[in-house]
Amino acid sequence: MVSDLSSRGAARWGGAVRPFLLAQALQKLGHEVKMFGVAFDRDAPEINNTDISITAIPCDYYAGFVGSAIALSKLLPKIDGDILYAVKLKPTSFGIGLLKQMQSRRPLLVDIDDWEMSWFGGDWWKPPKFKHFVKDYLKSDGPYKHPDNPVYLKWMEGLLDRADAVTLHTQFIKERFGGIYIPNGKDISLFSPENYNPDKSRAKYGLADYKILMFPGAPRPYKGIEDVLIALDRLDRDDLKLVIVGGSPYDDYDKKLMEQWGRWIIQLPKSPVHAMPEIVSAAHIIVVPQRNLPAALAQFPLKLTDGMAMAKPVLATRVGDIPDILGDTGYLVEPNSPEQLATQIEWIVEHLDEANEKGKQARQRCCDRYSIDAMADILAEVIDRVAIG
């Protein structure tokens, strides 16, 4: 059960996000996997590169209790798994799972891939007074008509003990909620540097004249892209470009970056997962400059294993699990430090042969620890435990 199967949600990267990684790992174990969820704004998923059965029920963004109940009445009867697995502590995944668990008495797992309350102040968040809740709910686009409101997210946290097992992908989340650590895996046969020629890839995407720093994801303030752009201002080298792949589906943050730092940015369109290895192969450096904020601490950046799997030099910050994931196979600087980024970027560019050797070590580390097979090994134990229980 996935919280949002629209193109703004799990479908935005064509199936390269956490629910699909878990699904691939379960398929490796021989399980049949079906995916269920709502698609907000009536935007049905467009995922053509998967053999997973996907059932998405359209639902208005501000559906409220009545609209959500209608969507649920259509969705719940279709959920027919022997084991239920909800991805995210949200009403539209874990909440649906709890309802189906009560109906069917089937075991329920929940995977926590984000601290959802971090977007709303985390532990500083305070619930609204009842009269304010009612007043705002009656508005046509009132914030309490959307299930991602922190009121409902906090309810989900309080119901976590109803799950038969909890999985997660960062130590930050483990310390907060407990559970079984399953790091994000990469399809290392798809993301294989031997299948691509970097020079040809750069020529194909119009990048041949530059040394390419690449961020293959959706920019958001906590991801530190501004720090890289400030570093490029400091270096002031016309041969350096930051390539952003896909951009943000959430707001106009991309536009703001272009307005201030357009000189350094090349933006490539959102691409399906099967096209990403070729795009990543065009990079000289993969940058993962997370800032030291709760939203970043709770995440396992998929961009990290994109670069590692493709044997690219990875430049990242010492935030959350990043140092443990990279080990000594990448380059680390302090968060919120454009000057350190500038120094390290220049060093890597001037020592690319040495940096590429480190990238090869990163590829091996990814194969050993962060593959779909590695995910499957841990999931096998989890599934056996809840099935026996």
DOTORLO-219203 format. One record per residue (C-alpha): chain; residue in one letter; residue number from 1; x, y, z. Coordinates in steps of 0.1 Angstrom, whole numbers, plus 2048, in hexadecimal, padded with zeros to 3 digits. Each point is the difference from the previous one (the first is absolute). Layout:
// DOTORLO-219203
{kette=A&rest=a&nr=NUM&px=X&py=Y&pz=Z}
...
//
This chain:
// DOTORLO-219203
{kette=A&rest=m&nr=1&px=800&py=800&pz=800}
{kette=A&rest=v&nr=2&px=80F&py=820&pz=7F4}
{kette=A&rest=s&nr=3&px=7F6&py=822&pz=80D}
{kette=A&rest=d&nr=4&px=7FE&py=812&pz=7DE}
{kette=A&rest=l&nr=5&px=803&py=7EF&pz=7DE}
{kette=A&rest=s&nr=6&px=7FD&py=820&pz=7EB}
{kette=A&rest=s&nr=7&px=81C&py=80F&pz=7EC}
{kette=A&rest=r&nr=8&px=808&py=817&pz=81E}
{kette=A&rest=g&nr=9&px=803&py=7E1&pz=816}
{kette=A&rest=a&nr=10&px=80F&py=7DE&pz=7FB}
{kette=A&rest=a&nr=11&px=7FC&py=801&pz=7DB}
{kette=A&rest=r&nr=12&px=815&py=820&pz=7FB}
{kette=A&rest=w&nr=13&px=820&py=7ED&pz=7F9}
{kette=A&rest=g&nr=14&px=7F0&py=7E5&pz=7EC}
{kette=A&rest=g&nr=15&px=802&py=7E7&pz=81C}
{kette=A&rest=a&nr=16&px=823&py=806&pz=80D}
{kette=A&rest=v&nr=17&px=7F5&py=809&pz=823}
{kette=A&rest=r&nr=18&px=7FD&py=7ED&pz=821}
{kette=A&rest=p&nr=19&px=7DF&py=7ED&pz=7FA}
{kette=A&rest=f&nr=20&px=80D&py=7F2&pz=7DF}
{kette=A&rest=l&nr=21&px=822&py=7F7&pz=80F}
{kette=A&rest=l&nr=22&px=7EE&py=7EC&pz=81B}
{kette=A&rest=a&nr=23&px=7EA&py=7F0&pz=7E5}
{kette=A&rest=q&nr=24&px=81E&py=7F5&pz=7EB}
{kette=A&rest=a&nr=25&px=810&py=7F1&pz=81F}
{kette=A&rest=l&nr=26&px=7E1&py=7ED&pz=808}
{kette=A&rest=q&nr=27&px=7FD&py=7F3&pz=7DC}
{kette=A&rest=k&nr=28&px=824&py=7F4&pz=804}
{kette=A&rest=l&nr=29&px=7F3&py=7EA&pz=81C}
{kette=A&rest=g&nr=30&px=7E5&py=7F2&pz=7E9}
{kette=A&rest=h&nr=31&px=7E3&py=813&pz=80F}
{kette=A&rest=e&nr=32&px=7E4&py=80E&pz=7EA}
{kette=A&rest=v&nr=33&px=7FE&py=825&pz=807}
{kette=A&rest=k&nr=34&px=7E2&py=817&pz=7FA}
{kette=A&rest=m&nr=35&px=800&py=825&pz=806}
{kette=A&rest=f&nr=36&px=7E2&py=814&pz=80C}
{kette=A&rest=g&nr=37&px=7FA&py=825&pz=808}
{kette=A&rest=v&nr=38&px=7EF&py=820&pz=7F8}
{kette=A&rest=a&nr=39&px=80B&py=818&pz=7E5}
{kette=A&rest=f&nr=40&px=7FB&py=823&pz=80B}
{kette=A&rest=d&nr=41&px=7F2&py=81A&pz=7E8}
{kette=A&rest=r&nr=42&px=7F2&py=7E4&pz=7EB}
{kette=A&rest=d&nr=43&px=823&py=7FB&pz=7F1}
{kette=A&rest=a&nr=44&px=803&py=7DB&pz=7F8}
{kette=A&rest=p&nr=45&px=823&py=7F1&pz=801}
{kette=A&rest=e&nr=46&px=814&py=7FD&pz=7E0}
{kette=A&rest=i&nr=47&px=818&py=7E4&pz=807}
{kette=A&rest=n&nr=48&px=807&py=7EA&pz=7E2}
{kette=A&rest=n&nr=49&px=821&py=7F0&pz=80B}
{kette=A&rest=t&nr=50&px=7F2&py=7E9&pz=81B}
{kette=A&rest=d&nr=51&px=7EE&py=7DF&pz=801}
{kette=A&rest=i&nr=52&px=7F0&py=808&pz=821}
{kette=A&rest=s&nr=53&px=7DA&py=801&pz=801}
{kette=A&rest=i&nr=54&px=7F6&py=824&pz=809}
{kette=A&rest=t&nr=55&px=7DE&py=80B&pz=80C}
{kette=A&rest=a&nr=56&px=7FC&py=825&pz=804}
{kette=A&rest=i&nr=57&px=7DF&py=810&pz=80A}
{kette=A&rest=p&nr=58&px=7FD&py=825&pz=7F7}
{kette=A&rest=c&nr=59&px=7FA&py=818&pz=81D}
{kette=A&rest=d&nr=60&px=7FE&py=825&pz=802}
{kette=A&rest=y&nr=61&px=81C&py=811&pz=813}
{kette=A&rest=y&nr=62&px=7E7&py=810&pz=819}
{kette=A&rest=a&nr=63&px=7E8&py=7E3&pz=801}
{kette=A&rest=g&nr=64&px=7F8&py=803&pz=825}
{kette=A&rest=f&nr=65&px=7F1&py=7E3&pz=814}
{kette=A&rest=v&nr=66&px=7E3&py=7FA&pz=7E7}
{kette=A&rest=g&nr=67&px=815&py=800&pz=7E1}
{kette=A&rest=s&nr=68&px=81B&py=7EB&pz=811}
{kette=A&rest=a&nr=69&px=7E5&py=7E7&pz=80C}
{kette=A&rest=i&nr=70&px=7F3&py=7FD&pz=7DC}
{kette=A&rest=a&nr=71&px=824&py=7F8&pz=7F3}
{kette=A&rest=l&nr=72&px=805&py=7E8&pz=81C}
{kette=A&rest=s&nr=73&px=7E0&py=7ED&pz=7F9}
{kette=A&rest=k&nr=74&px=80D&py=7FA&pz=7DD}
{kette=A&rest=l&nr=75&px=823&py=7F7&pz=80A}
{kette=A&rest=l&nr=76&px=7FC&py=7EA&pz=81E}
{kette=A&rest=p&nr=77&px=7EE&py=7E3&pz=7EF}
{kette=A&rest=k&nr=78&px=81B&py=7FE&pz=7E6}
{kette=A&rest=i&nr=79&px=81C&py=7FA&pz=819}
{kette=A&rest=d&nr=80&px=804&py=7DB&pz=801}
{kette=A&rest=g&nr=81&px=823&py=7F9&pz=80C}
{kette=A&rest=d&nr=82&px=809&py=7E5&pz=819}
{kette=A&rest=i&nr=83&px=818&py=818&pz=811}
{kette=A&rest=l&nr=84&px=7F9&py=826&pz=800}
{kette=A&rest=y&nr=85&px=81D&py=818&pz=7FD}
{kette=A&rest=a&nr=86&px=7FA&py=825&pz=804}
{kette=A&rest=v&nr=87&px=81B&py=819&pz=7F5}
{kette=A&rest=k&nr=88&px=801&py=820&pz=814}
{kette=A&rest=l&nr=89&px=7EF&py=809&pz=821}
{kette=A&rest=k&nr=90&px=7E3&py=811&pz=7EE}
{kette=A&rest=p&nr=91&px=7DA&py=7FB&pz=801}
{kette=A&rest=t&nr=92&px=800&py=7F7&pz=7DB}
{kette=A&rest=s&nr=93&px=818&py=7E3&pz=805}
{kette=A&rest=f&nr=94&px=804&py=7F5&pz=825}
{kette=A&rest=g&nr=95&px=7DD&py=80C&pz=807}
{kette=A&rest=i&nr=96&px=7F1&py=7EC&pz=7E4}
{kette=A&rest=g&nr=97&px=816&py=7E3&pz=80C}
{kette=A&rest=l&nr=98&px=7F1&py=802&pz=823}
{kette=A&rest=l&nr=99&px=7DD&py=7FF&pz=7F2}
{kette=A&rest=k&nr=100&px=808&py=7E2&pz=7EA}
{kette=A&rest=q&nr=101&px=812&py=7EF&pz=81D}
{kette=A&rest=m&nr=102&px=7E0&py=803&pz=815}
{kette=A&rest=q&nr=103&px=7EB&py=7F3&pz=7E4}
{kette=A&rest=s&nr=104&px=815&py=7E3&pz=7F6}
{kette=A&rest=r&nr=105&px=816&py=7F7&pz=81E}
{kette=A&rest=r&nr=106&px=81E&py=7FF&pz=7E9}
{kette=A&rest=p&nr=107&px=822&py=80A&pz=80D}
{kette=A&rest=l&nr=108&px=80A&py=825&pz=7F9}
{kette=A&rest=l&nr=109&px=823&py=80D&pz=7FB}
{kette=A&rest=v&nr=110&px=808&py=825&pz=7FD}
{kette=A&rest=d&nr=111&px=81F&py=80F&pz=7F0}
{kette=A&rest=i&nr=112&px=80A&py=823&pz=80D}
{kette=A&rest=d&nr=113&px=814&py=812&pz=7E5}
{kette=A&rest=d&nr=114&px=7FC&py=823&pz=80E}
{kette=A&rest=w&nr=115&px=7F9&py=812&pz=820}
{kette=A&rest=e&nr=116&px=7E0&py=810&pz=7F3}
{kette=A&rest=m&nr=117&px=7FC&py=818&pz=81D}
{kette=A&rest=s&nr=118&px=822&py=80F&pz=7F8}
{kette=A&rest=w&nr=119&px=7EE&py=814&pz=7E5}
{kette=A&rest=f&nr=120&px=7EA&py=811&pz=81B}
{kette=A&rest=g&nr=121&px=819&py=808&pz=81C}
{kette=A&rest=g&nr=122&px=806&py=7DD&pz=80D}
{kette=A&rest=d&nr=123&px=7FE&py=7FF&pz=826}
{kette=A&rest=w&nr=124&px=7F8&py=825&pz=801}
{kette=A&rest=w&nr=125&px=7DF&py=7FB&pz=7EE}
{kette=A&rest=k&nr=126&px=7E1&py=807&pz=815}
{kette=A&rest=p&nr=127&px=7DD&py=7F3&pz=7F8}
{kette=A&rest=p&nr=128&px=7E5&py=819&pz=7F8}
{kette=A&rest=k&nr=129&px=7E4&py=809&pz=817}
{kette=A&rest=f&nr=130&px=7E0&py=7EF&pz=7F8}
{kette=A&rest=k&nr=131&px=7ED&py=81F&pz=7F6}
{kette=A&rest=h&nr=132&px=81C&py=80A&pz=7E8}
{kette=A&rest=f&nr=133&px=800&py=7DC&pz=7F2}
{kette=A&rest=v&nr=134&px=7DB&py=802&pz=7F9}
{kette=A&rest=k&nr=135&px=801&py=823&pz=7F1}
{kette=A&rest=d&nr=136&px=81C&py=7F7&pz=7E8}
{kette=A&rest=y&nr=137&px=7F2&py=7DF&pz=7F7}
{kette=A&rest=l&nr=138&px=7E0&py=810&pz=7F3}
{kette=A&rest=k&nr=139&px=814&py=814&pz=7E6}
{kette=A&rest=s&nr=140&px=7FF&py=7F1&pz=7DD}
{kette=A&rest=d&nr=141&px=826&py=7FE&pz=7FF}
{kette=A&rest=g&nr=142&px=805&py=7FE&pz=825}
{kette=A&rest=p&nr=143&px=821&py=7F0&pz=80B}
{kette=A&rest=y&nr=144&px=7EF&py=7E5&pz=815}
{kette=A&rest=k&nr=145&px=7EF&py=7F2&pz=7E1}
{kette=A&rest=h&nr=146&px=820&py=7F2&pz=7F4}
{kette=A&rest=p&nr=147&px=80C&py=7DF&pz=811}
{kette=A&rest=d&nr=148&px=824&py=80C&pz=801}
{kette=A&rest=n&nr=149&px=7F7&py=81A&pz=81A}
{kette=A&rest=p&nr=150&px=816&py=7FD&pz=81F}
{kette=A&rest=v&nr=151&px=7E1&py=7F9&pz=816}
{kette=A&rest=y&nr=152&px=7FB&py=7DF&pz=7ED}
{kette=A&rest=l&nr=153&px=825&py=7F8&pz=7FD}
{kette=A&rest=k&nr=154&px=804&py=803&pz=825}
{kette=A&rest=w&nr=155&px=7E3&py=7E8&pz=804}
{kette=A&rest=m&nr=156&px=812&py=7E7&pz=7EA}
{kette=A&rest=e&nr=157&px=81F&py=802&pz=816}
{kette=A&rest=g&nr=158&px=7EB&py=7F8&pz=81E}
{kette=A&rest=l&nr=159&px=7F3&py=7E0&pz=7F0}
{kette=A&rest=l&nr=160&px=821&py=7F2&pz=7F6}
{kette=A&rest=d&nr=161&px=7FF&py=7E5&pz=81A}
{kette=A&rest=r&nr=162&px=7E3&py=7F0&pz=7EC}
{kette=A&rest=a&nr=163&px=818&py=7F5&pz=7E5}
{kette=A&rest=d&nr=164&px=80E&py=7DD&pz=801}
{kette=A&rest=a&nr=165&px=822&py=80C&pz=7F4}
{kette=A&rest=v&nr=166&px=811&py=821&pz=7F8}
{kette=A&rest=t&nr=167&px=81B&py=805&pz=7E6}
{kette=A&rest=l&nr=168&px=814&py=820&pz=7F9}
{kette=A&rest=h&nr=169&px=81E&py=80D&pz=7EE}
{kette=A&rest=t&nr=170&px=813&py=818&pz=816}
{kette=A&rest=q&nr=171&px=80F&py=7FE&pz=823}
{kette=A&rest=f&nr=172&px=7EE&py=821&pz=808}
{kette=A&rest=i&nr=173&px=7DE&py=7F0&pz=7FA}
{kette=A&rest=k&nr=174&px=80B&py=7E0&pz=813}
{kette=A&rest=e&nr=175&px=809&py=815&pz=81F}
{kette=A&rest=r&nr=176&px=7DF&py=811&pz=7FF}
{kette=A&rest=f&nr=177&px=7E8&py=7E4&pz=7F8}
{kette=A&rest=g&nr=178&px=814&py=7DF&pz=802}
{kette=A&rest=g&nr=179&px=7FD&py=7E5&pz=7E6}
{kette=A&rest=i&nr=180&px=815&py=7ED&pz=7E8}
{kette=A&rest=y&nr=181&px=81A&py=812&pz=7EA}
{kette=A&rest=i&nr=182&px=7FD&py=7F9&pz=7DB}
{kette=A&rest=p&nr=183&px=815&py=818&pz=7EB}
{kette=A&rest=n&nr=184&px=7F5&py=80B&pz=7DE}
{kette=A&rest=g&nr=185&px=80D&py=7E8&pz=7E6}
{kette=A&rest=k&nr=186&px=80A&py=807&pz=7DC}
{kette=A&rest=d&nr=187&px=7FA&py=7EA&pz=7E1}
{kette=A&rest=i&nr=188&px=825&py=7FB&pz=7FA}
{kette=A&rest=s&nr=189&px=7FA&py=7EE&pz=7DF}
{kette=A&rest=l&nr=190&px=7ED&py=81E&pz=7F3}
{kette=A&rest=f&nr=191&px=818&py=81A&pz=810}
{kette=A&rest=s&nr=192&px=81F&py=7F1&pz=7F1}
{kette=A&rest=p&nr=193&px=81C&py=817&pz=7F3}
{kette=A&rest=e&nr=194&px=80C&py=7E5&pz=7E8}
{kette=A&rest=n&nr=195&px=7E0&py=806&pz=7EB}
{kette=A&rest=y&nr=196&px=807&py=825&pz=7F8}
{kette=A&rest=n&nr=197&px=81A&py=816&pz=7F1}
{kette=A&rest=p&nr=198&px=802&py=821&pz=814}
{kette=A&rest=d&nr=199&px=80D&py=814&pz=7E3}
{kette=A&rest=k&nr=200&px=7E3&py=7F5&pz=7EA}
{kette=A&rest=s&nr=201&px=7E7&py=806&pz=81C}
{kette=A&rest=r&nr=202&px=80D&py=824&pz=804}
{kette=A&rest=a&nr=203&px=7FE&py=806&pz=7DB}
{kette=A&rest=k&nr=204&px=7DD&py=7F2&pz=7FE}
{kette=A&rest=y&nr=205&px=7F4&py=818&pz=81C}
{kette=A&rest=g&nr=206&px=813&py=81F&pz=7F4}
{kette=A&rest=l&nr=207&px=819&py=7FE&pz=81C}
{kette=A&rest=a&nr=208&px=820&py=7F9&pz=7EE}
{kette=A&rest=d&nr=209&px=810&py=822&pz=805}
{kette=A&rest=y&nr=210&px=7FF&py=7FF&pz=826}
{kette=A&rest=k&nr=211&px=80B&py=7EF&pz=81F}
{kette=A&rest=i&nr=212&px=7DF&py=7F4&pz=80E}
{kette=A&rest=l&nr=213&px=7F4&py=801&pz=824}
{kette=A&rest=m&nr=214&px=7DF&py=7ED&pz=801}
{kette=A&rest=f&nr=215&px=7E2&py=800&pz=818}
{kette=A&rest=p&nr=216&px=7E9&py=7E5&pz=7F3}
{kette=A&rest=g&nr=217&px=7E2&py=809&pz=815}
{kette=A&rest=a&nr=218&px=7E6&py=81A&pz=80C}
{kette=A&rest=p&nr=219&px=810&py=81F&pz=80E}
{kette=A&rest=r&nr=220&px=7F3&py=80C&pz=822}
{kette=A&rest=p&nr=221&px=810&py=819&pz=818}
{kette=A&rest=y&nr=222&px=80C&py=7E5&pz=819}
{kette=A&rest=k&nr=223&px=812&py=7EE&pz=7E4}
{kette=A&rest=g&nr=224&px=81B&py=81B&pz=7FE}
{kette=A&rest=i&nr=225&px=800&py=807&pz=7DB}
{kette=A&rest=e&nr=226&px=805&py=825&pz=808}
{kette=A&rest=d&nr=227&px=821&py=7F8&pz=812}
{kette=A&rest=v&nr=228&px=80D&py=7F0&pz=7E0}
{kette=A&rest=l&nr=229&px=7F5&py=81E&pz=7EB}
{kette=A&rest=i&nr=230&px=811&py=818&pz=818}
{kette=A&rest=a&nr=231&px=81F&py=7EA&pz=7FD}
{kette=A&rest=l&nr=232&px=7FF&py=803&pz=7DA}
{kette=A&rest=d&nr=233&px=7FD&py=826&pz=805}
{kette=A&rest=r&nr=234&px=820&py=7FF&pz=814}
{kette=A&rest=l&nr=235&px=812&py=7EA&pz=7E7}
{kette=A&rest=d&nr=236&px=7F4&py=815&pz=7E2}
{kette=A&rest=r&nr=237&px=80A&py=7E6&pz=7E6}
{kette=A&rest=d&nr=238&px=7ED&py=800&pz=7E0}
{kette=A&rest=d&nr=239&px=808&py=7DB&pz=7FA}
{kette=A&rest=l&nr=240&px=7EB&py=7F5&pz=81F}
{kette=A&rest=k&nr=241&px=7DA&py=7FA&pz=7FE}
{kette=A&rest=l&nr=242&px=7E7&py=7F2&pz=819}
{kette=A&rest=v&nr=243&px=7E7&py=7E9&pz=7EE}
{kette=A&rest=i&nr=244&px=7DF&py=7FC&pz=812}
{kette=A&rest=v&nr=245&px=7EC&py=7E2&pz=7F4}
{kette=A&rest=g&nr=246&px=7DA&py=801&pz=802}
{kette=A&rest=g&nr=247&px=7FC&py=81E&pz=817}
{kette=A&rest=s&nr=248&px=7E7&py=805&pz=81C}
{kette=A&rest=p&nr=249&px=7DB&py=7F6&pz=7FC}
{kette=A&rest=y&nr=250&px=7F7&py=812&pz=81F}
{kette=A&rest=d&nr=251&px=804&py=825&pz=7FA}
{kette=A&rest=d&nr=252&px=813&py=81B&pz=7ED}
{kette=A&rest=y&nr=253&px=821&py=7FB&pz=812}
{kette=A&rest=d&nr=254&px=811&py=7F6&pz=7DF}
{kette=A&rest=k&nr=255&px=7F6&py=821&pz=7F1}
{kette=A&rest=k&nr=256&px=80F&py=813&pz=81D}
{kette=A&rest=l&nr=257&px=821&py=7EE&pz=7FC}
{kette=A&rest=m&nr=258&px=800&py=808&pz=7DB}
{kette=A&rest=e&nr=259&px=7F9&py=824&pz=806}
{kette=A&rest=q&nr=260&px=81E&py=804&pz=818}
{kette=A&rest=w&nr=261&px=818&py=7E7&pz=7F2}
{kette=A&rest=g&nr=262&px=7F5&py=7F8&pz=7DD}
{kette=A&rest=r&nr=263&px=824&py=805&pz=7F4}
{kette=A&rest=w&nr=264&px=80A&py=7DF&pz=810}
{kette=A&rest=i&nr=265&px=7E1&py=7EB&pz=7FB}
{kette=A&rest=i&nr=266&px=7F6&py=7E8&pz=7E5}
{kette=A&rest=q&nr=267&px=7DF&py=7EF&pz=806}
{kette=A&rest=l&nr=268&px=7F6&py=7DF&pz=7F0}
{kette=A&rest=p&nr=269&px=7DC&py=7F4&pz=7FF}
{kette=A&rest=k&nr=270&px=7F2&py=7E5&pz=817}
{kette=A&rest=s&nr=271&px=80A&py=7DF&pz=7F2}
{kette=A&rest=p&nr=272&px=7F4&py=7DC&pz=806}
{kette=A&rest=v&nr=273&px=816&py=7EA&pz=816}
{kette=A&rest=h&nr=274&px=80E&py=7EC&pz=7E2}
{kette=A&rest=a&nr=275&px=80E&py=820&pz=7F1}
{kette=A&rest=m&nr=276&px=811&py=80C&pz=821}
{kette=A&rest=p&nr=277&px=820&py=7EA&pz=7FD}
{kette=A&rest=e&nr=278&px=809&py=810&pz=7DF}
{kette=A&rest=i&nr=279&px=7F9&py=823&pz=80E}
{kette=A&rest=v&nr=280&px=814&py=7F9&pz=81F}
{kette=A&rest=s&nr=281&px=81D&py=7F3&pz=7EB}
{kette=A&rest=a&nr=282&px=803&py=823&pz=7F1}
{kette=A&rest=a&nr=283&px=80B&py=80E&pz=822}
{kette=A&rest=h&nr=284&px=823&py=806&pz=80C}
{kette=A&rest=i&nr=285&px=7F4&py=805&pz=824}
{kette=A&rest=i&nr=286&px=7E0&py=7F7&pz=811}
{kette=A&rest=v&nr=287&px=7F8&py=81A&pz=81B}
{kette=A&rest=v&nr=288&px=7EA&py=7F8&pz=81F}
{kette=A&rest=p&nr=289&px=804&py=820&pz=815}
{kette=A&rest=q&nr=290&px=7E6&py=7F9&pz=81B}
{kette=A&rest=r&nr=291&px=7FC&py=81A&pz=81B}
{kette=A&rest=n&nr=292&px=7FF&py=7F6&pz=825}
{kette=A&rest=l&nr=293&px=7DB&py=802&pz=805}
{kette=A&rest=p&nr=294&px=7E6&py=7E6&pz=80C}
{kette=A&rest=a&nr=295&px=7F1&py=7FB&pz=7DE}
{kette=A&rest=a&nr=296&px=823&py=7F7&pz=7F2}
{kette=A&rest=l&nr=297&px=80A&py=7EB&pz=81F}
{kette=A&rest=a&nr=298&px=7E1&py=7EA&pz=7FA}
{kette=A&rest=q&nr=299&px=808&py=7F8&pz=7DC}
{kette=A&rest=f&nr=300&px=816&py=7E8&pz=7ED}
{kette=A&rest=p&nr=301&px=809&py=814&pz=7E1}
{kette=A&rest=l&nr=302&px=7FA&py=7EA&pz=7E1}
{kette=A&rest=k&nr=303&px=818&py=817&pz=7ED}
{kette=A&rest=l&nr=304&px=81C&py=7F2&pz=815}
{kette=A&rest=t&nr=305&px=7FC&py=7DC&pz=7F3}
{kette=A&rest=d&nr=306&px=7F9&py=80D&pz=7DD}
{kette=A&rest=g&nr=307&px=823&py=80E&pz=800}
{kette=A&rest=m&nr=308&px=810&py=7E2&pz=813}
{kette=A&rest=a&nr=309&px=7F0&py=7E6&pz=7E9}
{kette=A&rest=m&nr=310&px=80D&py=813&pz=7E1}
{kette=A&rest=a&nr=311&px=823&py=802&pz=80F}
{kette=A&rest=k&nr=312&px=7FF&py=826&pz=801}
{kette=A&rest=p&nr=313&px=813&py=816&pz=819}
{kette=A&rest=v&nr=314&px=7E7&py=80A&pz=81A}
{kette=A&rest=l&nr=315&px=803&py=821&pz=812}
{kette=A&rest=a&nr=316&px=7E8&py=802&pz=81E}
{kette=A&rest=t&nr=317&px=7FD&py=80F&pz=823}
{kette=A&rest=r&nr=318&px=804&py=7F0&pz=822}
{kette=A&rest=v&nr=319&px=7DB&py=7FE&pz=807}
{kette=A&rest=g&nr=320&px=7EC&py=7E3&pz=80E}
{kette=A&rest=d&nr=321&px=80A&py=7DE&pz=7F2}
{kette=A&rest=i&nr=322&px=813&py=80E&pz=7E2}
{kette=A&rest=p&nr=323&px=823&py=7FA&pz=80F}
{kette=A&rest=d&nr=324&px=7F7&py=7DC&pz=809}
{kette=A&rest=i&nr=325&px=7F1&py=7FA&pz=7DE}
{kette=A&rest=l&nr=326&px=81E&py=80D&pz=7ED}
{kette=A&rest=g&nr=327&px=81B&py=7F4&pz=818}
{kette=A&rest=d&nr=328&px=821&py=80A&pz=7F2}
{kette=A&rest=t&nr=329&px=7F5&py=7FD&pz=7DC}
{kette=A&rest=g&nr=330&px=7F4&py=824&pz=7FB}
{kette=A&rest=y&nr=331&px=809&py=824&pz=80A}
{kette=A&rest=l&nr=332&px=7F0&py=810&pz=81E}
{kette=A&rest=v&nr=333&px=7FE&py=824&pz=80C}
{kette=A&rest=e&nr=334&px=7ED&py=812&pz=81C}
{kette=A&rest=p&nr=335&px=7DC&py=80A&pz=7F9}
{kette=A&rest=n&nr=336&px=7F8&py=824&pz=7F8}
{kette=A&rest=s&nr=337&px=823&py=806&pz=7F4}
{kette=A&rest=p&nr=338&px=803&py=80E&pz=7DD}
{kette=A&rest=e&nr=339&px=825&py=807&pz=805}
{kette=A&rest=q&nr=340&px=808&py=7DC&pz=808}
{kette=A&rest=l&nr=341&px=7EB&py=7F5&pz=7E2}
{kette=A&rest=a&nr=342&px=813&py=818&pz=7EA}
{kette=A&rest=t&nr=343&px=822&py=7F2&pz=80C}
{kette=A&rest=q&nr=344&px=7F5&py=7DC&pz=7FB}
{kette=A&rest=i&nr=345&px=7F0&py=806&pz=7DE}
{kette=A&rest=e&nr=346&px=81F&py=810&pz=7F3}
{kette=A&rest=w&nr=347&px=816&py=7E4&pz=80E}
{kette=A&rest=i&nr=348&px=7EB&py=7E4&pz=7F0}
{kette=A&rest=v&nr=349&px=7FF&py=811&pz=7DF}
{kette=A&rest=e&nr=350&px=826&py=804&pz=800}
{kette=A&rest=h&nr=351&px=805&py=7DC&pz=80B}
{kette=A&rest=l&nr=352&px=7E4&py=7ED&pz=7ED}
{kette=A&rest=d&nr=353&px=815&py=7E0&pz=7FA}
{kette=A&rest=e&nr=354&px=804&py=7FC&pz=826}
{kette=A&rest=a&nr=355&px=7DC&py=80A&pz=806}
{kette=A&rest=n&nr=356&px=7F4&py=7E6&pz=7E7}
{kette=A&rest=e&nr=357&px=813&py=7E5&pz=812}
{kette=A&rest=k&nr=358&px=7EE&py=809&pz=81F}
{kette=A&rest=g&nr=359&px=7E0&py=7FE&pz=7EC}
{kette=A&rest=k&nr=360&px=808&py=7DC&pz=7F7}
{kette=A&rest=q&nr=361&px=803&py=7F8&pz=825}
{kette=A&rest=a&nr=362&px=7DE&py=811&pz=806}
{kette=A&rest=r&nr=363&px=7F1&py=7E9&pz=7E6}
{kette=A&rest=q&nr=364&px=80D&py=7E1&pz=812}
{kette=A&rest=r&nr=365&px=7F3&py=80D&pz=821}
{kette=A&rest=c&nr=366&px=7DE&py=806&pz=7F0}
{kette=A&rest=c&nr=367&px=800&py=7DC&pz=7F2}
{kette=A&rest=d&nr=368&px=809&py=7F2&pz=822}
{kette=A&rest=r&nr=369&px=7E9&py=814&pz=816}
{kette=A&rest=y&nr=370&px=7E7&py=814&pz=7ED}
{kette=A&rest=s&nr=371&px=7F1&py=7E9&pz=7E5}
{kette=A&rest=i&nr=372&px=7DD&py=7F3&pz=7FB}
{kette=A&rest=d&nr=373&px=80E&py=7DE&pz=80A}
{kette=A&rest=a&nr=374&px=80D&py=80F&pz=821}
{kette=A&rest=m&nr=375&px=7DD&py=80D&pz=807}
{kette=A&rest=a&nr=376&px=7F0&py=7DE&pz=7F8}
{kette=A&rest=d&nr=377&px=817&py=7EE&pz=819}
{kette=A&rest=i&nr=378&px=7F3&py=815&pz=81D}
{kette=A&rest=l&nr=379&px=7DC&py=800&pz=7F3}
{kette=A&rest=a&nr=380&px=800&py=7DA&pz=7FF}
{kette=A&rest=e&nr=381&px=805&py=7FF&pz=826}
{kette=A&rest=v&nr=382&px=7E5&py=81A&pz=806}
{kette=A&rest=i&nr=383&px=7E6&py=7EE&pz=7EA}
{kette=A&rest=d&nr=384&px=808&py=7DF&pz=810}
{kette=A&rest=r&nr=385&px=7FB&py=80F&pz=823}
{kette=A&rest=v&nr=386&px=7DE&py=80F&pz=7FA}
{kette=A&rest=a&nr=387&px=7F4&py=7E3&pz=7EB}
{kette=A&rest=i&nr=388&px=808&py=7E8&pz=81D}
{kette=A&rest=g&nr=389&px=7F3&py=818&pz=81A}
//
